[in-house]
Amino acid sequence: MARIVEVDNLDSSELDPFVRLTGHQLRNRLNPDDGLFIVESPIAIEAALDAGCEPVALLTEKKYVHGRMAAIIDRLGDIKVFAAEHETLSELTGFELTRGALAAMRRPQMRDWRELAAGATRLAVLENIVDTTNMGAIFRCAAGLGIDAVLLTPECCDPLCRRAVRVSMGTALMVPFARIGDNISDWPVPMLGELKAAGFFTAAMALRADALSVDDPSLSTIPRLAIILGTEGDGLLPETISACDAAVRIPMSGGVDSLNVAAAAAVAFFELRDRKRLSFPGE
């Protein structure tokens, strides 16, 4: 049973994960087994628990302990639940966005991307995505539109940073992900070659005149497809596009040449989904 600890200030070192530790410090690269991440809002906390994440501590408003957080607290096991008045918690930058609750959880062990790819028919491969809001939105799209796993190139931001988890509504904990390559030099070669050898058709989302339209019927029938999306602004590296099996673009109108990467991901994931496995009402 969780232990309720009432606090009237944020000075205790036990609150460091919520108050003072940076994202890099939470990840604890020197000893990854001790790494933590912070989950904001009851919805995201429930999603993390459903995904099997291990809670370490919870920080919430006193009025929620026996109210809207009660059911979640019952699931936490023998950990400390720090409870404070709203006035105290409002000292935390961005506290209003947390919907009154933050949980510190142990980071899950990083999985090997080959393990995730083995049983997948649709992969999203993110190249150098650095905006945490975009990262969270892409994961939410992936969860809702049939992506089996998300693969991240070495320079992508952390999907388990606070903003990304919050924007994803907790789906960053539901969609399996892994790094594809340990070093910058691993991408795009040789990792694209390994994806192809694993049986994936590699589709680069790119603004090229010779690109296939995203709704081209030939694409939706491909058994195993890796949808590759590039960084904000510049898009995919030229060498990535050249190394892929095809370039794919979203037809645009109104003088607009492209969409934000998260919006593009939503369109691409929907159009390129495995229709044998995922259909929607009316299809």
N, C-alpha and C positions, 0 to 999 in steps of 0.2 A: 504494500500500500504506500502511495506517495506521502511524503512528509511535508506539511505546509509550514513554510517559514516566512513570517511577516517581517518586512523590512521597511524602514522609513527613510532610507537614503540609498544611493547606488555605490557606496564606497567599498563594500566588501569585495575581497579578491575573488570570492566565489561567483561574483557577477561579471568577472572579466570577459567571458565569452560574449556576453550580451552588450557590454558597455565599452570595453577598452581594446580588445584584440582585433587586429585587422584581419582581412580575409586571408592574407598570406600566413599570418600567425596561426589562424584557425586550422589551415590546411596542414601545418606542421610538416614541411617537406623533409626535415631531418629524420622524423620518425612518423611515417604516414599512418601507422597503426593507432596513433594517438590523435589523429586529425579529427576535427569537428566541422560541422556546418550549422548555420542558423536557419530555422524555418519560421516564417512570419505568417500569422493569421490562422484561425482555427481550421479553415478548409484545407490549407496546405499542410498543417500539422497532421490532420487526419489522413491525408493522402500519403504522407511519409510513414505513418504507422502502418497503414494498409500495405505499403510496399516493403514492410519488414525492417525499417530503419530503427536503430536502437537509441532511445532517448536518454539524455544525460541529466538535463535539468530543464525546468520550465520557468518562465517569468511572465506573470500575468497580473491583472488588476484584482484587488481584493474582492470586489463585487462580483467577479466572474467565477470565483473558486467554487461556490455552491450554485452557480447559475449556468451560463452558457458553456463554461469550460468543464463542468462537472463530469460529463460523460468521457471527455478526453482524459482528464486526470485519473479516472478509474482504469484507464488502459496503460498508464505509464509505469506501473510497477514501483519498486522501492527506490524512487529518486526524490530529490528535493524540488518542491514547487515554491518558488519565491513569489510572494504576493505583496503588492504595494498599492498605495493610492494613486489615482490618475495623475495628481499633481507631481508626484515623485517621478513617475514613469515618463511624463511629458518632457523631462529633461533630456531624454534620449532623442537624438536627431531622427526624425522620420517615424516616431512612435505611432502617430495617428494612422499610418499606413498598415500597421500590424494588426489592426482590429482587436487590440487588447491582449495579444498573446505572442510570445516568442519561445521557441524550443531549441535547445542545443542538442544536436544529435551526432552520433559517431558517423564519420564518413564511411560509406561502404567501400569495400576493396575494389580497386580498379580492375575491370575485366579485360580479357584479351579480345581484340576486335574480331579475330578469326572465329572465336567461340560464338560470338553474337551473329556473325555472318552465316555460320554453318546451316542454321535452320530458317534463314530469312528469305523472303522474296522481294522485299522493298527495303532499301537502306537509304537514309539521308546522310550525305557526307558534307560536312561544313568546313569550308576552307577559310581559315583566318578570321572567323567571326569574333569581333572583340566587344561589341556593344551588348551589355548584359540584358537589356530590355529585348533586343532582337533575339538573343539566345533563348530567353524564356518563352517568347511568343512562338518561336519555331518549334520548341518542344511541345507546346500546347497543340499546335497544328499536327505535329507528328503523332501525338496520342490520339487525336480525333479522326485522323485521315489515313490510318492503316500502315504507318511506317513501323517496321519491326524493330529497328535499332537506329541510333544516331552515332555516326563516327566523326570524331573531331581531329582536325589536323593539329600539329603541335602548338601552333600559335593562337588557337582559339581560347577564349576566356572560359572561366570555370562555370559549368552549368549549375553547380550547387552554391554559387554565391547568392547572397540574400535577395538581391533584386531579381535575378533570373528565376529563382524558385518561386518568388511571389508572383511575378508576371505569368509564369507557367501555371499558376493555380495548383502547384504541387505535382504537375505531370512530369516535371524533370526527374521526379523520383519513380515514375511509373514506366517511362520508356527507357529500355536499356541503352547505355552509351559506353563508348570506349575511345581512347586515343588511337588514331591510326598513324603509327610512327612515333618514335621516341625523340627524334631530333628534327630540326628544321630541314635538314638535307634529305630526310626520308620521304618528303612530299614535294612534288607529285610522283617522282620516280624514286624508289621502286614500288611504292605502295599501290599505285594505280595498276601496275602490272600484276600485283598479287590479287587485287580485286577481280581483275579479268580472269586470272587463273582459277579463282574460286567459282567462276561461272556467272559473273555479273556483267551485264551490258552497262557501260558507263555513259551516263547522259549528263553533259555539261550544260547548265543553264547559262546561256550566253547570248549577247546581242550581236549575232552575226547574220549577214544577209543570207547565207546558205544554210541557216539553222532550220531544223524541222519545227513545225508548229507543235506546241505542247499537246494539242488535241489530235495530232496525227494518229489515225487508227493503228498503225503499225507499232507504235510505242506501247499501247495498252495491252498488247498481246505478248510482250516479252516476259518470259517466265521469271527472270531474276534481274532486277533493275536497281542500279545505284544512282540516285539523283544527287548531283553535285552542285552546291550553291556557294557562291563566292562572297568575299568580304564586302562590307558596306562601302559604297562609293565606287571603288575600282572594279569590283566583280572578280571573276576567276582570273588566275594567272594565265597568260598566253600559253605557257607550256602545259598547263593543265588541260586547257581546251584542246590543244593539238593532240594530247595523249589519250583523250577520251574517244569512245566509239562514235559518238554523235554530239553535235551541239543542238540544243533545244531552246526555243524562245517562246515567250508569251506574246501573242499578237496584241498590239496596243493601238489606241486611237486618240484623237483630240490633241495631237502634237506631243503626247507624253511618250518618252522612249522606254521607260522601265518603271518597275514597282520597287518599293522598299523590300529588302531581302525577306523579311518575315511574311509580307503579303505575297510575294512571289512564291515562297515556300508553300503557302496555303493552296494557291492555284495549282502548282506543280504536283503536290501530294494528292490532290483530288483527281486531277486529270490522269495521272500516271499510276493510280492505285491498282492493286491486283484485284481485278473485278471478279475473279473466281472466288476470292476469299472475302471481299468487302463490297457490299452493295448498299444502296440507300433506298428509302421508300419511293416507289414510283418508277424504279428502274426495271 
